Structure formats: structure tokens, C-alpha cells
């Protein structure tokens, strides 16, 4: 029987089965059969919210089962788990990445948004920025950054879980899609979901005024059904900092749309670092004011981290497992300051 993974912890997964029942399932055998990008082999966790699987129902307990196979994933959103030293899938088979942020409590952090945007670009998924808590007011800098993101053809919505502003527009974006909500702790992902779907009763928490940060209230990724039965949200734990791996440094520019289109005009093409080379079209555009300096700074910071990773692996005598021709993607969340 086919099923949909809703959530999982400690190698036990809640699966919505084809007969409409939810069953607690474990993986049958030592190795789960599965194919496709981000498959179960060599992963920190074999299954993620949104996975399609085959299960065998327990002949004794109808509410239990065994997962026998992972169906091919069309995409996966995840991270590199430092403790397990392996890729960790967070959500699979998605149609949209939603970055939830806020103007205050916690403050708007565009470099975090930039990093989530890179993850969305890497997965070839549409990207939507939702500024929650719009009732707190937007300053001029935040409005300018949101306008810049719109010019990049990223979706931008202002909303408020408290007042209901923007919820109808957000529902329209989520209609008939499986979306993943990503954001820093305290931005109100769970509050938005509660407002979108009355009765969901997702746990929420307050933001520390002293540290201007939220507390973790969602502890695992969970796939949640919405009003029409064909829309789903993968709610994920809040993150405070986000870093990237899985991209060759020279390829990073491809994940910044406004930079990528200028590369053909660079004197050194794809080998240009876009720092101080003569004839670099990107630095020329920066000087001309057509590229936002903070976006360029985000590019430099991420590139610097990727270069450090390459150098670290070189010194260890290890291969570089993140080059694009090896099919890797930037899915490593680490404690790197991105504010």
C-alpha cells in the first residue's frame, strides 16, 4: 500500500496510508530500497516529511506497519547533519519554498533570506518571501529590500497572523501545492499556520526582548494538510543561523539571478571570483549601483565559506564531494552568523 510520510523521529514514522488511516511505521530490513535524488542510501535519516513510500500493514495491529520502499523523489530540501556527518532530508516532493521573516521581534535579516533563496534556486523551486508581523510596521530599509527581491522575480507578501492581513493572498499561493516553511525562530511560522487553518493549534512561543530571538517551539519537520485536501505545508523547526555547502565556489554566482546574467560579460567568465578582477561585469554593476551591496556582500560571505571548506578538505587530502557534476546541492545548515 502506498503512503505519505507526515513526520518521523527515532526511526519511527507516521504515514498517511492509501486507505485514509495514519499508521506508525518502522523501516523493514536493514536498508530501505529507494531511488532518485536525495535517496535513502547513506543519508542521516532515511525518510522525510513528504516522502511517498510503500508499506506493509502489520497483520496483528492495524495501526502499525513497515516501510518497504521509498518512491523516487522529485526534489528534497534538507541539510548536512554535522553530528551524523551525512545529508539529512527535511522535506521532499515540494512545489514551493516559503521563507517566513518579520520586520521586528526578531528583526528582518536579509542575509538569512539570501541563503534560503540559494537553497531554493539549487532545488529549482519557486521562492516566496512572507514578511509576517506586518502590523509592527516596516522601515524604509526593509521596504527597499523587499522591492529588490520582487525585481528578482521572487514572490513577496506582507502578512500578519494577528490581524489577518495578507492571509488570503498567502492561501492563493499555497493552493494545490506542497510548500515548506523555513524561517528563524520567533518569526511566527506556527502562528501563520494557525491563522491559515483554524483548529490546527500549532504550538507557538514568545520572542525574547533581551536577545531579540525566538525560542524553538517546532521540534521536527511535519507535513500538515490544509483546507482543501490538496494543499500541504511542511512546518520546520526554526533556525537562527544558516550556512551552505554543496556548491563549487565558482558556481555560486549561478544561484544569484542578478549576478548570473552578468557573468558572460566578465573578462574571465566563470573563473572570475567577482572580487577585484579587471573587466568584472559584476563589480562594475556594483559600482554603478545596479546591484544591491548587501546582496553582493551575501555572495562574498558564502563564497568565502565555500572556499574555506575546499581548502580544509584539500589539507585533509579528501575529495571535493560538492561539485555540480557529482549531483550535490548546498544543503548544509550550520551555526554560521548570517545576520
C-alpha positions as CSV (number, residue, x, y, z in Angstrom):
1,X,0.0,0.0,0.0
2,X,1.2,3.5,-0.8
3,X,1.6,6.1,1.9
4,X,2.7,9.6,2.6
5,X,5.2,10.3,5.4
6,X,3.9,13.1,7.7
7,X,6.6,13.1,10.3
8,X,9.3,10.9,11.9
9,X,11.5,10.6,14.9
10,X,13.9,7.9,16.2
11,X,13.3,5.8,13.0
12,X,9.5,5.7,13.6
13,X,7.4,7.4,11.0
14,X,3.7,8.5,10.9
15,X,2.4,7.6,7.5
16,X,-0.9,8.5,5.9
17,X,-1.9,5.4,4.1
18,X,-3.9,4.9,0.9
19,X,-6.9,3.8,2.9
20,X,-7.0,7.1,4.8
21,X,-5.6,5.8,8.1
22,X,-2.5,7.0,9.8
23,X,-0.1,4.3,10.9
24,X,3.1,4.3,12.9
25,X,5.7,2.6,10.7
26,X,9.3,1.4,11.0
27,X,11.6,0.6,8.2
28,X,11.6,-3.1,7.2
29,X,15.1,-4.6,6.9
30,X,18.5,-3.0,7.4
31,X,18.4,-1.0,4.2
32,X,15.5,0.8,2.6
33,X,15.0,0.4,-1.1
34,X,14.8,3.8,-2.8
35,X,15.9,5.7,-5.9
36,X,16.2,9.3,-7.1
37,X,17.8,12.5,-5.8
38,X,18.4,12.5,-2.1
39,X,17.5,8.8,-1.8
40,X,17.7,6.9,1.5
41,X,21.1,5.4,0.9
42,X,23.9,6.9,3.0
43,X,21.5,9.5,4.5
44,X,21.4,10.5,8.2
45,X,17.6,9.8,8.1
46,X,16.1,7.5,5.5
47,X,12.7,9.3,5.2
48,X,11.4,12.9,5.4
49,X,8.1,14.6,5.6
50,X,6.5,14.5,2.2
51,X,8.1,11.2,1.1
52,X,6.0,8.7,-0.8
53,X,6.5,5.1,0.4
54,X,5.2,1.6,0.1
55,X,4.2,-0.1,3.4
56,X,3.1,-3.5,4.6
57,X,0.4,-3.4,7.2
58,X,1.1,-5.3,10.4
59,X,-1.0,-8.5,10.4
60,X,-1.7,-8.2,14.1
61,X,-2.0,-4.4,14.7
62,X,-3.8,-2.5,12.0
63,X,-2.4,0.8,13.3
64,X,1.2,-0.3,12.7
65,X,3.2,-1.1,9.5
66,X,6.6,-1.5,7.9
67,X,8.0,0.8,5.2
68,X,9.4,-1.4,2.4
69,X,10.3,1.1,-0.3
70,X,10.9,4.8,-0.9
71,X,9.4,6.1,-4.1
72,X,11.5,8.4,-6.3
73,X,11.7,11.9,-5.0
74,X,11.2,14.8,-7.4
75,X,13.3,17.0,-5.1
76,X,14.4,17.3,-1.5
77,X,15.0,20.2,0.9
78,X,17.5,19.4,3.7
79,X,20.7,20.0,5.5
80,X,24.0,18.3,6.3
81,X,24.0,16.9,9.7
82,X,27.3,17.6,11.4
83,X,26.8,15.1,14.2
84,X,25.9,12.3,11.8
85,X,28.2,13.5,9.1
86,X,25.6,12.8,6.4
87,X,22.9,14.6,4.4
88,X,19.6,14.9,6.4
89,X,16.4,15.3,4.4
90,X,13.9,17.7,5.9
91,X,11.1,17.7,3.4
92,X,10.6,16.1,0.0
93,X,8.5,16.4,-3.1
94,X,7.9,20.1,-2.8
95,X,6.4,22.8,-5.1
96,X,7.4,25.9,-3.2
97,X,9.9,27.2,-0.6
98,X,8.4,29.9,1.7
99,X,10.9,31.9,3.8
100,X,9.0,33.4,6.7
101,X,10.5,36.5,8.3
102,X,9.5,39.5,10.4
103,X,10.3,43.3,10.5
104,X,10.8,43.3,14.2
105,X,10.9,40.8,17.1
106,X,13.1,39.3,15.6
107,X,14.4,41.9,13.2
108,X,14.4,41.5,9.4
109,X,17.6,39.7,8.4
110,X,18.0,39.8,4.6
111,X,21.3,37.8,4.6
112,X,19.3,34.8,6.0
113,X,16.7,35.3,3.3
114,X,19.5,35.3,0.7
115,X,20.8,32.0,1.9
116,X,17.3,30.4,1.8
117,X,17.0,31.8,-1.7
118,X,20.1,30.0,-2.7
119,X,18.7,26.7,-1.4
120,X,15.5,27.3,-3.4
121,X,17.5,28.1,-6.5
122,X,19.6,25.0,-6.0
123,X,16.4,22.8,-5.8
124,X,14.9,24.6,-8.8
125,X,11.9,25.6,-6.7
126,X,9.9,28.8,-6.7
127,X,10.7,31.1,-3.8
128,X,8.3,33.1,-1.8
129,X,9.2,35.6,1.0
130,X,6.4,36.2,3.6
131,X,7.0,39.1,5.9
132,X,4.9,38.2,8.9
133,X,4.1,40.7,11.8
134,X,3.5,43.4,9.2
135,X,1.3,45.1,11.9
136,X,4.5,46.0,13.7
137,X,5.4,48.3,10.8
138,X,8.1,48.3,8.1
139,X,11.1,50.6,8.0
140,X,12.4,52.1,4.8
141,X,15.3,49.7,4.5
142,X,13.0,46.7,4.8
143,X,10.7,48.0,2.2
144,X,13.6,48.7,-0.2
145,X,15.0,45.1,0.3
146,X,11.5,43.6,-0.4
147,X,11.2,45.6,-3.5
148,X,14.6,44.4,-4.7
149,X,13.6,40.8,-4.1
150,X,10.4,41.4,-6.2
151,X,12.6,42.7,-9.0
152,X,14.5,39.4,-8.9
153,X,11.1,37.7,-9.6
154,X,10.9,36.2,-6.1
155,X,7.4,36.3,-4.6
156,X,6.9,38.8,-1.8
157,X,4.0,39.0,0.6
158,X,3.4,41.1,3.7
159,X,1.1,39.4,6.2
160,X,0.0,39.3,9.8
161,X,-1.1,36.3,11.7
162,X,-2.6,38.6,14.3
163,X,-4.7,40.9,12.1
164,X,-5.2,38.6,9.1
165,X,-3.5,40.9,6.7
166,X,-2.3,39.0,3.6
167,X,-3.7,35.6,4.5
168,X,-6.0,35.4,1.5
169,X,-3.0,36.1,-0.8
170,X,-0.9,33.5,1.0
171,X,-3.7,30.9,0.7
172,X,-3.8,31.6,-3.0
173,X,0.0,31.0,-3.3
174,X,-0.3,27.7,-1.3
175,X,-3.3,26.4,-3.3
176,X,-2.7,22.9,-4.6
177,X,0.9,22.9,-3.6
178,X,3.2,21.2,-1.1
179,X,5.2,24.0,0.5
180,X,8.0,24.1,3.1
181,X,8.0,26.9,5.6
182,X,11.5,28.0,6.6
183,X,12.5,30.8,9.0
184,X,14.4,31.8,12.0
185,X,13.0,31.1,15.5
186,X,10.3,33.6,16.5
187,X,9.2,34.9,13.1
188,X,5.8,33.2,13.6
189,X,5.7,30.3,11.2
190,X,3.4,28.3,13.5
191,X,1.2,31.4,14.2
192,X,0.8,31.8,10.4
193,X,-0.3,28.2,10.0
194,X,-2.8,28.5,12.9
195,X,-4.2,31.6,11.2
196,X,-4.4,29.9,7.8
197,X,-6.0,26.8,9.2
198,X,-8.2,27.4,12.3
199,X,-8.1,24.5,14.6
200,X,-4.6,23.4,13.7
201,X,-3.3,24.6,17.1
202,X,0.4,24.6,16.3
203,X,2.4,25.4,19.4
204,X,3.8,29.0,19.5
205,X,6.2,30.9,21.7
206,X,7.2,34.4,22.6
207,X,10.3,36.3,21.4
208,X,13.0,37.2,24.0
209,X,13.1,41.0,24.1
210,X,16.6,40.9,25.7
211,X,18.2,38.9,22.8
212,X,15.6,39.7,20.1
213,X,15.4,36.0,19.3
214,X,12.7,33.4,19.3
215,X,12.6,30.1,21.1
216,X,12.2,26.7,19.3
217,X,8.6,25.5,19.5
218,X,8.5,23.2,16.5
219,X,10.9,20.3,17.1
220,X,10.6,18.2,13.9
221,X,9.5,18.8,10.4
222,X,5.9,17.8,10.0
223,X,3.7,17.7,6.9
224,X,0.3,19.4,7.6
225,X,-2.8,19.2,5.4
226,X,-4.7,22.4,4.7
227,X,-8.3,23.3,4.0
228,X,-8.9,21.8,0.6
229,X,-7.2,18.4,1.0
230,X,-4.7,19.1,-1.9
231,X,-2.5,21.8,-0.2
232,X,0.2,20.8,2.3
233,X,2.7,22.7,4.5
234,X,5.9,21.2,5.8
235,X,6.5,23.1,9.0
236,X,10.1,23.0,10.1
237,X,12.0,23.9,13.3
238,X,13.2,27.5,13.4
239,X,16.9,28.2,12.7
240,X,18.9,31.1,13.9
241,X,21.9,30.8,11.5
242,X,22.3,29.2,8.1
243,X,25.3,28.3,6.1
244,X,25.8,26.5,2.8
245,X,27.9,23.7,1.3
246,X,27.4,21.6,-1.7
247,X,28.4,24.3,-4.3
248,X,31.8,24.7,-6.0
249,X,32.8,28.3,-5.3
250,X,33.0,29.3,-8.9
251,X,29.4,28.0,-9.4
252,X,27.9,30.0,-6.6
253,X,27.2,33.0,-8.8
254,X,24.6,30.9,-10.7
255,X,22.4,31.0,-7.6
256,X,22.2,34.8,-7.5
257,X,19.9,35.7,-10.5
258,X,21.1,39.3,-10.9
259,X,24.7,38.2,-10.8
260,X,24.4,35.2,-13.1
261,X,23.2,37.2,-16.0
262,X,26.3,39.4,-15.9
263,X,28.9,36.6,-15.9
264,X,29.0,36.3,-19.7
265,X,30.3,39.9,-19.8
266,X,33.1,39.2,-17.3
267,X,36.6,39.2,-18.8
268,X,37.4,35.9,-17.0
269,X,33.9,34.3,-17.4
270,X,33.2,31.5,-14.9
271,X,36.7,31.6,-13.4
272,X,36.2,35.2,-12.2
273,X,35.8,35.5,-8.4
274,X,34.0,38.8,-8.9
275,X,36.1,40.4,-6.2
276,X,38.7,42.7,-7.8
277,X,39.5,41.4,-11.3
278,X,39.8,43.9,-14.1
279,X,36.9,43.6,-16.5
280,X,34.5,42.0,-14.0
281,X,31.0,43.0,-15.0
282,X,29.6,42.3,-11.5
283,X,31.9,44.7,-9.7
284,X,31.2,47.2,-12.4
285,X,27.5,46.9,-11.8
286,X,28.1,47.2,-8.1
287,X,29.9,50.5,-8.6
288,X,27.1,51.6,-10.9
289,X,24.5,50.9,-8.2
290,X,22.5,48.4,-10.2
291,X,23.3,45.6,-7.7
292,X,22.3,45.9,-4.0
293,X,25.6,46.0,-2.0
294,X,24.1,43.7,0.7
295,X,23.3,41.0,-1.9
296,X,26.9,41.3,-3.1
297,X,28.1,41.0,0.5
298,X,26.0,37.9,0.9
299,X,27.6,36.4,-2.2
300,X,31.1,37.2,-0.9
301,X,30.4,35.7,2.6
302,X,29.0,32.5,1.2
303,X,31.8,32.2,-1.4
304,X,34.4,32.7,1.4
305,X,32.8,29.9,3.4
306,X,32.8,27.6,0.4
307,X,36.4,28.3,-0.4
308,X,37.4,27.6,3.2
309,X,35.6,24.3,3.0
310,X,37.5,23.4,-0.2
311,X,40.8,24.3,1.4
312,X,40.0,22.4,4.5
313,X,39.2,19.3,2.5
314,X,42.4,19.7,0.4
315,X,44.5,19.8,3.6
316,X,42.8,16.7,4.8
317,X,43.5,15.0,1.5
318,X,39.9,14.4,0.9
319,X,38.0,14.7,-2.4
320,X,35.6,17.6,-3.1
321,X,32.1,16.0,-2.9
322,X,30.2,19.2,-3.7
323,X,31.0,19.8,-7.4
324,X,27.9,20.2,-9.6
325,X,28.8,17.3,-11.9
326,X,28.5,15.0,-8.9
327,X,24.9,16.0,-8.3
328,X,25.4,17.6,-4.9
329,X,23.4,20.6,-3.6
330,X,24.0,23.2,-0.9
331,X,22.2,21.6,2.0
332,X,24.4,22.2,5.0
333,X,22.8,24.2,7.9
334,X,25.5,25.2,10.4
335,X,26.0,27.7,13.2
336,X,27.4,30.5,11.0
337,X,26.4,34.1,11.7
338,X,24.2,35.3,8.8
339,X,22.8,38.4,10.4
